[in-house]
Amino acid sequence: MGFDPERDYPVGLARPDLVTTPGGIPLAELSLDGDGLDAAELRATPATLRLQAEVARAAARTQLADNLLRRAAELAAVPDETILEIYSALRPRRSTAAELEDWAAKLEAWDAPATAAFVREAAQVYGERGFLAAV
């Protein structure tokens, strides 16, 4: 049975067979009783985010669909602590251009090219506006 973004919304309720944890546990088998479930297993997977993007696109919410596909799906595999480090690095005057380039390269290694491009764009804009850290 194929996925229909208009009929199968919300995905987790209408098509739980399509939703798994990052470790492959089917949604129907999840229990929040604390039976050894690691917090990382509660993250959305790129596949689930792609389904949500299809739902958003079917509802004519193209910007949301694009963000789910481009950034959310590619960042799903990046550890939380890394995302927080990048967030902190992107605050004005926290990083040099070279440090932001290092983050962009790390994001590319995580297969997150859209977010890497965003970090590079931020570095360029920060340079133009005087928001980079002093060397």
C-alpha positions as CSV (number, residue, x, y, z in Angstrom):
1,M,0.0,0.0,0.0
2,G,1.5,3.3,-1.1
3,F,1.8,6.4,0.9
4,D,-0.9,9.1,0.3
5,P,0.1,12.3,2.0
6,E,-3.5,13.6,2.1
7,R,-5.0,10.4,3.4
8,D,-2.2,9.3,5.6
9,Y,-2.0,12.3,7.9
10,P,-0.9,12.3,10.7
11,V,1.7,9.8,9.6
12,G,2.3,8.3,13.1
13,L,-1.4,7.6,13.6
14,A,-2.5,6.8,10.0
15,R,0.6,4.8,9.0
16,P,2.6,3.7,12.0
17,D,4.0,0.9,9.8
18,L,6.1,3.6,8.1
19,V,7.5,5.1,11.2
20,T,10.6,3.7,13.0
21,T,13.2,4.9,15.4
22,P,16.8,5.5,14.3
23,G,17.6,2.0,15.5
24,G,14.8,0.5,13.5
25,I,12.2,-0.1,16.2
26,P,8.7,0.1,14.7
27,L,6.5,2.8,16.2
28,A,4.0,0.1,17.4
29,E,6.7,-1.5,19.5
30,L,7.7,1.6,21.4
31,S,7.0,1.9,25.1
32,L,7.7,4.9,27.2
33,D,7.7,2.9,30.4
34,G,11.5,3.2,30.6
35,D,12.2,-0.3,29.5
36,G,15.8,0.5,28.5
37,L,14.7,2.9,25.7
38,D,17.5,5.3,24.9
39,A,16.5,9.0,24.3
40,A,18.2,8.8,20.9
41,E,15.5,6.4,19.8
42,L,12.9,9.1,20.2
43,R,14.4,11.2,17.4
44,A,12.7,11.6,14.0
45,T,14.4,9.7,11.2
46,P,15.2,11.2,7.8
47,A,12.6,8.8,6.3
48,T,9.9,10.0,8.6
49,L,10.8,13.7,8.0
50,R,10.5,13.0,4.2
51,L,7.0,11.6,4.7
52,Q,6.1,14.7,6.7
53,A,7.5,16.8,3.9
54,E,5.2,15.1,1.4
55,V,2.3,15.9,3.7
56,A,3.3,19.5,3.9
57,R,3.7,19.7,0.2
58,A,0.2,18.2,-0.4
59,A,-1.2,20.9,1.9
60,A,0.5,23.6,-0.2
61,R,3.0,24.3,2.6
62,T,6.0,24.3,0.3
63,Q,8.4,26.2,2.5
64,L,7.8,23.8,5.4
65,A,8.2,20.9,3.0
66,D,11.5,22.3,1.7
67,N,12.8,22.8,5.3
68,L,11.8,19.4,6.4
69,L,13.5,17.8,3.3
70,R,16.6,20.0,3.3
71,R,17.6,20.8,6.8
72,A,15.6,18.6,9.2
73,A,16.1,15.4,7.3
74,E,19.8,16.0,6.9
75,L,20.3,17.0,10.5
76,A,18.5,14.0,11.9
77,A,21.6,12.0,12.2
78,V,23.8,14.7,13.7
79,P,24.1,14.3,17.5
80,D,22.2,16.8,19.7
81,E,25.4,18.0,21.3
82,T,26.9,18.8,17.9
83,I,23.9,20.7,16.8
84,L,24.0,22.8,20.1
85,E,27.8,23.4,19.5
86,I,27.0,24.7,16.0
87,Y,24.1,26.8,17.2
88,S,26.5,28.4,19.8
89,A,29.2,28.9,17.1
90,L,26.7,30.8,15.0
91,R,25.9,33.4,17.6
92,P,27.4,36.8,16.6
93,R,31.1,37.3,17.5
94,R,31.5,33.7,18.8
95,S,33.4,32.3,15.8
96,T,36.0,33.3,13.3
97,A,35.4,32.7,9.6
98,A,37.8,29.7,9.8
99,E,35.9,28.2,12.7
100,L,32.6,28.5,10.8
101,E,34.3,26.9,7.8
102,D,35.4,24.0,10.0
103,W,31.8,23.5,11.1
104,A,30.6,23.6,7.5
105,A,33.2,20.9,6.6
106,K,32.0,18.8,9.5
107,L,28.4,19.2,8.4
108,E,29.3,18.0,4.9
109,A,31.0,15.0,6.5
110,W,27.6,14.3,8.2
111,D,26.0,14.5,4.8
112,A,24.3,17.8,5.6
113,P,25.2,20.0,2.6
114,A,22.3,22.4,2.8
115,T,23.1,23.2,6.4
116,A,26.8,23.5,5.6
117,A,25.9,26.0,2.9
118,F,23.9,27.9,5.5
119,V,26.9,28.1,7.8
120,R,29.1,29.3,5.0
121,E,26.5,32.0,4.1
122,A,26.3,33.0,7.7
123,A,30.1,33.4,7.8
124,Q,30.0,35.6,4.7
125,V,27.2,37.8,6.1
126,Y,28.9,38.0,9.5
127,G,32.1,39.1,7.9
128,E,30.3,41.8,6.0
129,R,28.5,43.1,9.1
130,G,31.4,42.8,11.6
131,F,29.9,39.9,13.5
132,L,32.8,37.5,13.3
133,A,35.0,36.9,16.4
134,A,38.3,38.8,16.5
135,V,41.3,36.8,15.5
